[in-house]
Amino acid sequence: MKRFLIVLVFVFVFLVLIGCSGVIPPPVDEPPIDLIREYTARDYVQRWADGEVSIVDFTGKTEEIWKEINSIIDGPVVFKMTSNPAAQIGIEYQPIDGMFYVGFPGMEDNTFKKCGILIDPEVPSDLLDTVCMQTVFIAVGINNLEKWDEGFSQQMKTVIYWLYRLEPGYPLS
């Protein structure tokens, strides 16, 4: 009986540890269309195509954010850091008016093809992490600036997860 209890406790602890792996399952079984529309500020899905999306980050400040995005999406799109300056997403410091700029010079069939992110090198250090997170959210497809400050809230995770489960062009109205 004592061995049985020890094995039972071991299995319980193992299951708890697996449950803390960082992958957050969506809290709903159906896409929350209204919530996705609210966070993306669009009437249809615009996102990166399924597959690998390369990122070169000359600031060295966004890698952990991309890892969190990958763990949320857990699937059809994987954002991967590279040193190749021809990457699909380029992030660098540039003196600009404002704290950051995110541009999508190419889009086809509601699919992002390229993305450029400029962060002003004069951004105060206490705001840099927030600015980096905001720029990544925009690059992923979250356009409602009022939602950026939530960080990785449960609603943000749900929206990102479902955004990358729906096909580009999927109607949100």
Buried (B, 14 or more C-beta within 10 A) or exposed (E): EEEEEEEEEEEEEEEEEEEEEEEBEBEEEEBBBEBBBBBBEBEBBBBBBBEEBBBBBBBEBBBEBBEBBBBBBBEEBBBEBBEEEEBBBBBBBEEEEEBBBBEBEEEEEBBBEBBBBBBBEEBEEEEBBBBBBBBBBBBBBBBBEEBBEBBBEEBBBBBBBBBBBBBBEBEBE
